[in-house]
Amino acid sequence: MKALLCTRLGGPDDLEIRDIPDPVAGAGEAVVAVKAAALNFFDTLIIAGKYQRKPELPFSPSAEFSGVVESVGPGVTAVKPGDRVAGNIGHGAAREKVAVPADALVPMPDDLDFDRAAGVTVIYGTTQYALKNRARLQPGETLAVLGASGGVGLAAVELGKIMGARVIACASSDDKIAFAKQHGADDGINYAREDLKTELRRLTGGAGPNVVYDPVGGAYSEQAVRAMAPHGRFLVIGFAAGEIPKIPLNLPLLRDCDIVGVNWGRFVDGDPAGYRANTAELLAWTAQGRLSSHVHAVYPLAEAKQALKDIAARKVMGKAILRP
């Protein structure tokens, strides 16, 4: 079978497509024929050795996927050959087949397509955990989303609306703001042109947002913290800007707000049953049309390098999907 492999750390152009042996299901495992594999911004980091998880070389990028169970190993009863499933394995899905722990798989609704199912697990799962478990977002509160047109940003816009919040989409262009508004955002701020702190204060009548969802980092993080409402929650999701901000600790004191870390991977590892229940709910919402799981573009495996370049250049609004 064919696999996209990182054989040396670097950029997208350092990746290779090779033929490797088909996987065999061991005890507790299932082999899944991958129909769609989603790429995320962290894939650009993991192939460069800049992510917190550093797989041994060679490895395939792509954490989340959807497909059809091809075979199962001893002791597996939760899934069977022919089942349509989605899953998250951290890395390794950018290949034609994967052998994965069967308890990492979640059944797909019959009326949900593979492309959208592949893009649900990580971004919506992270966001659901962030807004529900970590921020405890309440109906009527204001949620500001940085990087609102990207994968996790768009998920935050949609889930914020499902949870009853007023959503302010913050992004680097008017087109991206308009895209976020098409997916439910109530207001928008172009922080490439406007001062983020000033606009967040203006749009909230001086009160500031109750929750800030920040997958971007860089200079915008401190501006957002300076605009927070008292008792607000600033969610640390990631650092797509490439810079980890150093926020002065006097700011949460002065604003009387919280800076909240979001480690979805720890939640997945520590509460696998909760993870599967959350993912099943997200897949059902997607099948019902309540979540878009918007696919920006579908790339064949041979064009995976371009897909990662598009993600790194912030050209992707929603998800980039590979079809191995």
C-alpha positions in Angstrom: 0.0 0.0 0.0 1.0 3.6 -0.4 1.8 5.9 2.5 2.9 9.5 2.9 6.0 9.3 5.0 8.2 11.7 7.0 11.6 10.1 6.7 13.5 13.2 7.9 12.4 16.3 9.8 11.7 19.3 7.7 8.9 20.9 5.5 6.3 19.5 3.2 8.8 19.1 0.4 10.8 16.6 2.5 7.9 14.2 2.6 7.9 11.1 0.4 5.3 8.7 -0.9 6.4 5.0 -0.6 5.0 1.6 -0.9 5.0 -0.2 2.5 3.5 -3.5 3.6 -0.2 -3.7 4.5 -0.8 -3.7 8.2 -2.1 -6.7 10.1 -4.5 -6.3 13.1 -3.1 -7.4 16.4 -4.9 -8.2 19.6 -7.4 -5.4 20.3 -6.8 -3.8 16.9 -8.7 -3.2 13.7 -7.4 -2.5 10.2 -9.2 0.3 8.5 -9.2 1.1 4.8 -8.8 4.9 5.0 -11.3 6.7 2.8 -10.4 10.2 4.0 -7.6 11.6 6.2 -7.7 15.2 7.5 -4.7 17.5 7.9 -4.3 20.1 10.6 -1.9 22.9 11.3 -0.1 20.8 13.8 0.9 18.4 11.0 3.2 21.2 9.7 4.8 21.2 13.1 5.1 17.5 13.7 7.0 16.9 10.4 9.4 19.6 11.5 10.0 18.2 14.9 8.4 21.3 16.6 5.3 19.6 18.1 5.0 18.3 21.6 4.7 14.8 20.3 7.7 13.6 18.3 7.1 10.2 16.6 10.0 8.0 15.6 11.0 8.2 12.0 9.6 7.3 9.6 6.0 8.2 10.3 2.9 9.4 8.4 1.2 12.7 9.3 -2.5 13.1 9.8 -4.2 12.3 13.1 -7.8 11.9 12.1 -9.5 9.8 9.5 -12.6 8.0 8.4 -12.9 4.7 6.5 -14.2 1.1 6.5 -13.1 -1.7 8.9 -11.3 -4.3 6.8 -10.3 -6.8 9.5 -10.1 -7.1 13.3 -7.7 -8.8 15.6 -8.3 -11.2 18.6 -10.6 -9.8 21.3 -12.3 -7.1 19.2 -16.1 -7.0 19.6 -16.9 -3.2 19.3 -16.4 -3.1 15.5 -16.5 -5.6 12.7 -15.5 -5.8 9.0 -17.6 -3.5 6.9 -18.3 -0.9 9.7 -18.0 2.8 8.7 -15.9 4.5 11.4 -14.0 7.6 12.3 -11.0 7.9 14.5 -8.1 9.8 15.9 -4.6 8.3 16.3 -2.3 11.3 16.8 -0.4 10.7 13.6 -0.2 8.0 11.0 -3.4 8.2 8.9 -2.0 9.6 5.6 -1.8 6.1 4.1 -4.2 3.7 2.4 -4.7 1.4 5.5 -4.1 1.8 9.2 -4.0 -0.7 12.1 -5.4 1.1 15.2 -6.7 0.2 18.6 -10.4 -0.7 18.1 -11.4 1.5 21.1 -10.1 4.5 19.2 -12.8 4.1 16.6 -16.3 5.6 16.7 -19.2 4.5 14.4 -20.3 7.0 11.7 -23.9 7.8 11.0 -25.0 6.2 7.8 -25.9 9.5 6.1 -22.5 11.2 6.8 -19.9 11.3 4.1 -16.3 10.2 4.7 -14.7 13.6 3.9 -16.7 15.5 6.5 -16.4 12.7 9.1 -12.6 12.7 8.8 -12.5 16.4 9.8 -14.7 16.2 13.0 -12.6 14.3 15.5 -9.7 16.7 16.4 -10.9 20.2 15.7 -14.5 19.8 17.0 -13.4 17.5 19.7 -10.8 20.0 20.9 -13.3 22.8 20.7 -16.1 21.0 22.4 -13.8 20.1 25.3 -12.5 23.7 25.5 -15.8 25.5 25.5 -17.8 23.0 27.5 -15.4 21.5 30.0 -12.7 24.1 30.4 -14.5 27.5 29.8 -18.0 26.3 30.8 -19.4 28.7 28.2 -22.9 29.8 29.1 -25.8 30.9 26.9 -25.8 34.6 26.4 -22.1 35.0 27.0 -19.8 36.6 24.3 -17.2 34.4 22.7 -14.3 35.9 20.7 -12.6 33.5 18.3 -9.2 34.2 17.0 -8.2 32.6 13.6 -12.0 32.2 13.1 -11.8 30.9 9.5 -9.3 28.1 10.1 -10.3 24.6 11.1 -10.5 24.9 14.9 -11.6 28.5 14.6 -14.6 27.6 12.5 -15.4 24.8 14.9 -15.4 27.3 17.7 -17.8 29.6 15.8 -20.3 26.8 15.1 -20.1 25.2 18.6 -20.3 28.6 20.3 -23.6 29.2 18.5 -24.9 25.8 19.4 -24.1 26.6 23.0 -26.0 29.9 22.8 -23.2 32.4 22.8 -22.8 35.6 20.9 -19.7 35.0 18.6 -17.2 37.6 17.4 -15.0 36.2 14.6 -11.5 37.6 14.5 -9.3 36.9 11.5 -6.8 38.5 9.2 -8.9 39.4 6.2 -12.4 40.6 5.3 -13.0 37.4 3.2 -12.2 35.3 6.3 -14.6 37.3 8.4 -17.3 36.9 5.9 -16.7 33.2 5.7 -17.0 32.9 9.5 -20.3 34.9 9.4 -21.7 32.5 6.9 -21.1 29.8 9.6 -22.9 31.7 12.3 -20.6 34.5 13.7 -22.5 37.6 14.8 -19.7 40.1 14.4 -16.2 40.3 13.0 -12.8 42.0 13.5 -10.1 42.1 10.9 -7.1 42.3 13.2 -4.7 42.8 10.3 -6.4 46.3 9.9 -8.0 47.0 13.2 -6.7 47.1 16.8 -8.0 43.9 18.4 -8.3 45.1 21.9 -10.1 48.3 20.9 -12.6 46.5 18.7 -13.3 43.8 21.2 -14.1 46.5 23.8 -16.2 48.4 21.2 -18.3 45.4 20.1 -19.0 44.5 23.7 -20.0 48.0 24.9 -16.8 48.2 26.9 -17.4 45.0 28.8 -15.1 42.7 26.9 -15.6 39.1 25.8 -16.4 36.5 28.4 -14.4 33.8 26.6 -11.6 34.1 24.2 -10.6 31.1 22.0 -7.0 31.5 20.8 -5.4 29.0 18.5 -3.2 31.7 17.0 -0.9 33.0 19.7 1.7 35.7 18.8 0.9 39.4 19.4 -2.9 39.0 19.3 -3.0 37.0 22.5 -2.0 39.8 24.8 -4.3 42.2 23.1 -7.2 39.8 23.7 -6.3 39.4 27.3 -6.3 43.1 27.8 -9.9 43.3 26.5 -11.3 40.5 28.7 -14.4 40.9 30.8 -14.0 40.3 34.5 -14.2 36.6 35.3 -13.5 35.9 31.6 -11.7 32.8 30.4 -8.9 33.0 27.9 -8.4 29.5 26.3 -4.9 28.6 25.2 -5.5 26.3 22.1 -2.3 26.6 20.1 0.2 28.9 18.4 -0.4 29.0 14.6 1.4 32.3 14.4 4.6 30.5 15.4 5.3 32.6 18.5 4.4 31.5 22.0 3.3 34.7 23.7 4.7 35.8 27.0 1.6 37.4 28.7 2.5 39.6 31.7 0.9 38.0 34.8 -0.3 41.3 36.0 -2.9 41.3 33.2 -5.1 38.4 34.5 -4.8 40.1 37.9 -5.9 43.5 36.6 -8.7 42.0 34.4 -9.7 39.5 37.1 -9.8 36.8 34.4 -8.5 33.3 34.0 -5.9 31.9 31.5 -7.0 28.3 30.8 -4.9 25.7 29.1 -6.7 23.2 26.9 -5.0 19.8 26.5 -7.5 17.7 24.6 -5.1 14.8 24.1 -4.9 14.4 27.9 -8.7 14.3 28.0 -8.8 11.6 25.3 -6.2 9.5 27.1 -7.6 10.0 30.5 -11.3 9.5 29.7 -11.6 7.3 26.5 -15.3 6.7 27.2 -16.0 10.4 27.5 -14.0 11.0 24.3 -16.1 8.4 22.3 -19.4 9.8 23.7 -18.3 13.4 22.7 -17.2 12.3 19.3 -20.4 10.4 18.6 -22.4 13.5 19.5 -20.3 15.6 17.2 -20.7 13.1 14.3 -24.5 13.1 14.9 -24.6 16.9 14.8 -22.6 16.9 11.6 -24.9 14.4 10.0 -27.9 16.6 11.1 -26.3 19.7 9.5 -25.8 21.5 12.8 -22.0 21.4 12.3 -20.6 21.9 8.8 -17.2 20.2 9.1 -16.5 22.4 6.1 -14.1 20.9 3.6 -11.9 23.6 2.0 -10.4 21.2 -0.6 -9.8 17.5 -1.2 -6.3 16.5 -2.3 -5.1 13.1 -3.6 -2.2 11.6 -1.6 0.2 12.8 -4.4 -0.7 16.4 -3.6 -0.3 16.2 0.2 2.7 18.5 0.1 0.6 21.3 -1.5 -2.1 20.7 1.1 0.3 21.2 3.9 1.8 24.3 2.2 -1.7 25.7 1.9 -2.4 25.2 5.6 0.9 26.8 6.6 0.1 29.8 4.3 -3.3 30.1 6.0 -5.1 29.7 2.7 -7.3 26.9 4.1 -10.7 27.9 5.4 -12.1 24.8 7.1 -10.4 21.4 6.5 -7.9 20.1 4.0 -8.7 16.4 3.3 -6.5 13.7 1.7 -8.0 10.8 -0.1 -5.4 8.0 0.0 
